[in-house]
Amino acid sequence: MTEQAVGGGHLPPRTVEVPAVAAPGRRAPESRRADGAAARPAGPPPPATGFAGRRRELKELHADIARAGLDTLSGRKGARSRVLLIAGRPGSGRTALAEELLRGLADRYPDGVLRARLTGPDGAVTDTGRIARDLLAALGARVSPGSVEDELTEQLRRALARRRVLLFLDDAPGADEVAPLLPDAPDCLVVVVSRGPLTGIPDVRPCALGGLDGPAGVEILSRYAGPTRITVDPRTADSVAEECGGQPAALILAGAWLAARPTSSVADLLRALQAVPVPPDLAGGARPLFRAFHLAHQALSPAAARILRLTALAPAGLVDAQIASALAGCSVATAATALGDFAALGLLRPAPAGDGPPPGVRMPDGALYPAYTLPGCLDPQVRALLGEHERPAEIRLARARMLERTVRLLQSCRAMGEPADAPARQKAAALPRPMRFASGDAAAYWLRSRRGALLDAAAVAVADGELDTLDRRLMAVLTRSLLVHLGDEAAAPDLYALHGLVLRVAERRGLPRERAAALLNLADLDTRAGRTAQAATRYRGALEAARSVKDPVATGRALESLGDTYTELGDGQRAADWYGRALELRLARGETPDAARLYGRIGGAHSSVGRWEEALRHWRAAARTYRRLGDGAGQARATGEVARVHEGAGRPERALRICQEALDLARKAADGHLEAVLQLRIADTLDRLGDPAAAGLHRSVGEHLLGDHPD
C-alpha cells in the first residue's frame, strides 16, 4: 500500500525516479534533461503493490477474530467490541500489517473503516477529545462546540452502538488512551497498533511482531533494488537482511539506497550500512533503523537533506510542495521534486488520498502536488538532525515562511467563497498561479483536506510564542474560511478551538480588545451548546476587557449578551437590568434602531416576571421609537406586545382594542405574516371574552394569511 512504504512490509506501487547519489568510492553518471538540469537515473521499476512476510501473523489475527471471546456466554454475543492488538517497535511493520488485515476484513463491515492516530508526529499524545470529535465527524454526527472529552467519547460510543464498523487506532501510547474510544458494540472490531501491551483492557488478542524472516527481508530488498543483484549474491542479501534486523523500515531504506545506484552491488550496500557509526548508548534493537536512515540521509545533497530535515516542522506531519517550499525557501517545483525523491527513497510516505475532489473540480497548480507524511519511526531521527544542523533562528524563520504561505493560501481560499465581483476575489486573482483556486468547490475541498494540519499550525505557533503576529493573522483568516466554506454549524467545533487559541495569545500579549472578542465568541458558542452559566462568566470577562479600553461595540455586545443569558436562565429581573445598561450605551451613542430593539427586550424581560407596568412602559417606548424611525412593522410589533402585556395583566378588553390598533399598523406596513399573527391573537382574546363567532372569523382570516405568508 502506498502510504505504508515505510514502517511495514508493503512495497512501492509504481515506477519512480530516485536521486542519483554517488556510492562511496564511485561517481554516479549524469545525463541532462531538456531544461538543462541533471537527469537522475532511476532504479529498476518496482513491481505492483505487494505485502512481504507476516503471513503467519496475519493468519493468527484472522483466527483470533473467529475465536469466542471471554464475554461470550452460551453462544450469545458479548457486550463489547473485540480488540486485536498488533504490538511492536516503530519500523517493525505493525501499521502495514494492520492495514493488510483491514483490507481483508473491510467487506465484512458495511459501515466502513474509521482511522485515528493516537500519537502526534512529534511523539506527543493526541488529545482524546479531539480524536473522538474527528471520528464523530467522519460518521456524520453533529458535535457540540466545546464538548469535553467524556461527553465526546460517550457520544462516540452511542454513535457506534448500532453500527458495524472497523475502528483502527494507530500508534496507541497505552490502554488509558485506547479505553475511552472502545465501542460497546459487539458487531464492531477494533484493531490497535501499539509498542506494548494494553494492560487493563480485558480480552485483548495480542500479536507481537519481531523481525521478518530472511526470505521476507530479501523479498523487500528485491522489490526495491530489483531481482538481478539480489539473485547473483543471495548470501550477501541475507546478510543485509540480518544487518537490518529484519525490520521492514530499515530494509526499505536499504533497498531504495541500492536502487538509486545501478552500479553498486549488494556487498557495497552491506559495507555502507556497517560503516555508519552508531552511538554507544543506542539500544541494540534501534541500531538497524538508525544505520539505514543515516545512510540514506548522508547520500542526499545538502539542499535535499535540509528540505528533509525541515519536513519535521510540517503541521500534523503533513507536508506538500507548498509547505516544503515555504520551509526551505525554495521554489514549489523544486520542493515537489524533492518530496517525490524522498518517497522513492522510503524517507516519506504518500498521505492517504481521501475521497478526492468532487468530479470536475480543478485544483490550483500547487495543490495538484501530492501530500506526504514523515513516518513515525523516522520522525525522532529527523528531529534530532534538525536540532543538530539548523540554528534556532533558522528554524523560526522557516516556521515564519510556512505560516506566511499558509495565510496567503487561506486568503485565496476564503476569497473563493465570496461573490465573483467582491474585492477579495479580485485580490486573490493577483496571487501567483499556484496559490489560486479554480472555483469555490476546489477551495472548499482543499480546506477540508488540510483542516487538521491548519488547526495544528495555529496551535503549534501559539505554543511557540515567538510568532504571535503571524499566528493571529492565520487564526483570523482560518476562522473566516471555515465560516465561508463549511458554514456556522459545521465549523463551530473548530471555531471553539481557534477562539481559545486567540484568547491565549491575547492574554499572553496583553491585548484587551482581542481578549474581549475571543471571550465573546467563546461565550456565544457556549450558549449554543447549553452551557449558559459558563457563557455568563465569559461575557462578564469580555465586558471587563472591553471597558478597560473603552470599546463601545464590544461593551454593548457583552451587556446585551448578558441580558440574553439571564433571560435563558429565567431571571427576568437581572436580564432587564443588563438590557437597561446596554440601552443607556446605545442612547448615548445615538444608535436609535438598537435602542428601539432594547426597549422591547426590557419589556419582554419584565413581562416574564409579571412586572406589567414596567413592561408596558418599555414596550410603549419601543413603539414610539419605531414610529420616529418610520418603521411601521416595528411599531406594529411593539404595539402588539403592549396588547399582550395588558392581557397578561388581566385587562382583555383593553388588550383587544390595542391589538386591533396593531393590526391596522401591520396592514399599513404590508407585513402579511405579522397581520396573520395579530388576527390569531385577536381570535384568542375574543374566545376569552366569550365571543366565539367573532373569534372564528378572525381565526379564519389569520390562518388564510398565514398560509400566504408562512414566514
ABEGO torsion letter per residue (X at the ends): XAAAABGBABBBABBBBBBBBBBBGBBBBBBBBAAGBBBBBBBBBBBBBBBBEGAAAAAAAAAAAABBBAABBGGBBBABBBBBBBBEBBGAGAAAAAAAAAAAAAAABAAEBBBBBABBAAGBBBBAAAAAAAAAAAAGBBBBBGBBAAAAAAAAAAAAAABBBBBBBBGBAEAAAAAAABBBBAABBBBBBBABBBBGBBGBBBBBBBBBBAAAAAAAAAAAAEAAAAAABAAAAAAAAAAAGGBAAAAAAAAAAAAABAABBAAAAAAAAAABBBBAABBAAAAAAAAAAAAAAAABBAAAAAAAAAAAABBGGBBBAAAAAAAAGBBAAAAAAAAAAAAAAGABBBBBAEAEBBBGBBBBAAAABBBBBBBAAAAAAAAAAAAAABBAAAAAAAAAAAAAAAAAAAAAAAAAABBAABAAAAAAAABBAAABBABAAAAAAAAAAAAAAAAAAAAAAAAAGAAAAAAAAAAAAAAAAAAAAAEAAAAAAAAAAAAAAAAAAAAAAGBAAAAAAAAAAAAAAAAAAGBAAAAAAAAAAAAAAAAAAGBAAAAAAAAAAAAAAAAAAGBAAAAAAAAAAAAAAAAAAGBAAAAAAAAAAAAAAAAAAGBAAAAAAAAAAAAAAAAAAGBAAAAAAAAAAAAAAAAAAGBAAAAAAAAAAAAAAAAAAGBAAAAAAAAAAAAAAAAAAGBAAAAAAAAAAAAAAAAABAX
